[in-house]
Amino acid sequence: MGYFRENIEKAKGYEPGIQPAAAGVVKLNTNENPYPPSPEVIKAIVETSAEQLRRYPDPRGGAFRRAAADLNGVEPEWIICCNGGDDLLRMAFSAFCDKKRACAYPVPTYSLYPALAKVQNCRVIEVPFDDEFNLPARLAQTKAALTIVCNPNAPSGTFIAAGELASLADELKGVLLIDEAYVDFAEADCAGLVRDFDNVVVLRSMSKGYSLAGLRFGYAIARPEMIEGLMKVKDSYNVDAIAIAAATAAIRDQNYFRTNVNKVKAERGRLSEELRKLGFDVAKSCANFVLAKCRSCKAKDVYDKLIQRNIYVRFFDKPGLNDKLRITVGTKGQDDKLLDVLKEILS
Ligand SMILES: Cc1ncc(COP(=O)(O)O)c(C=O)c1O
């Protein structure tokens, strides 16, 4: 017998996007925001006192809960803080799934879900999207304890209307977790569903719209009874004192946030249009990335050639995705570099 549980021994583990250490690379592979966080964030970090570091942090991140509650029009009891959205996903698997309690989600989607299911040793029911990434009707019939819908979906960037997810929540016996990591770049969100359904959890990330991927902070919105259940499976101090102060400053600075998000959205439109001119099919995206399908090129070849030129995008060697590249929306300068090199590669 080995040291590890059998399912861990067999697991491949999650494969994060490359984080190149070299300077001067154009990094469009892990959907970070190309702009820095609010100056208020840096101020909050610098102003964190030695005394705050000496003591354990607030285990529930009260200051952030209040700020997120104000923003979402709920009470702080409806909010749970997490060490990045991935932490909340791990909590959800731990709280809802085991050998007898399956997890379901439409595919293709965020590749962390199956990795977490493996660790929890729960059965996974993957229900394929159609070509337009419509919500598969079969998702309501899986009897899973946890159903996850990533909305906007990664890596397609497509969005499912709140009404459709309300019908799904109504039909499901288990929990519906709506992963809104990219919702800051969409025109609508599904947070309102938590008022009508006690089985809905809405997950948010501070990594994308708020430019805090390095800080590790996110939160979820749900009914207080659901939040209390999730509190039982979180690490005792899952968010640290600096992170609570910084994330609170970020979410309180809505003017800065909105300005940046609007810049990314405008650049997303331009990048999509320029990629179409180069011969890619690019569907409308509601996220901070686009999924570009090579019409007459091999996606993997283009991906490899871009890396040789220090440009990183994401390629997934999976059915339905291996003819496409997922490209994070960068600054105009970064995107122009990508477009220039693509022109060369494709000519
Ligand atoms: C779909 C999706 N959900 C959740 C996350 C988690 O983000 P974080 O842990 O940085 O908040 C990511 C990160 O890329 C993501 O793509």
The ligand as an SDF file (V2000), in Angstrom:
LIG
                    3D

 16 16  0  0  0  0  0  0  0  0999 V2000
  -14.0130   29.4610  -14.2240 C   0  0  0  0  0  0  0  0  0  0  0  0
  -13.1520   29.8370  -13.0840 C   0  0  0  0  0  0  0  0  0  0  0  0
  -13.6500   29.7510  -11.8510 N   0  0  0  0  0  0  0  0  0  0  0  0
  -12.9270   30.0730  -10.7770 C   0  0  0  0  0  0  0  0  0  0  0  0
  -11.6360   30.5110  -10.9200 C   0  0  0  0  0  0  0  0  0  0  0  0
  -10.8940   30.8020   -9.6600 C   0  0  0  0  0  0  0  0  0  0  0  0
  -10.2480   31.9920   -9.6600 O   0  0  0  0  0  0  0  0  0  0  0  0
   -9.4570   32.4890   -8.3810 P   0  0  0  0  0  0  0  0  0  0  0  0
   -9.1590   31.3020   -7.5290 O   0  0  0  0  0  0  0  0  0  0  0  0
   -8.2480   33.1470   -8.9130 O   0  0  0  0  0  0  0  0  0  0  0  0
  -10.4110   33.4400   -7.7000 O   0  0  0  0  0  0  0  0  0  0  0  0
  -11.0550   30.6000  -12.1870 C   0  0  0  0  0  0  0  0  0  0  0  0
   -9.6580   31.0230  -12.3800 C   0  0  0  0  0  0  0  0  0  0  0  0
   -9.1400   31.1870  -13.4320 O   0  0  0  0  0  0  0  0  0  0  0  0
  -11.8410   30.2650  -13.3010 C   0  0  0  0  0  0  0  0  0  0  0  0
  -11.3470   30.3140  -14.5440 O   0  0  0  0  0  0  0  0  0  0  0  0
  1  2  1  0
  2  3  1  0
  2 15  2  0
  3  4  2  0
  4  5  1  0
  5  6  1  0
  5 12  2  0
  6  7  1  0
  7  8  1  0
  8  9  2  0
  8 10  1  0
  8 11  1  0
 12 13  1  0
 12 15  1  0
 13 14  2  0
 15 16  1  0
M  END
$$$$
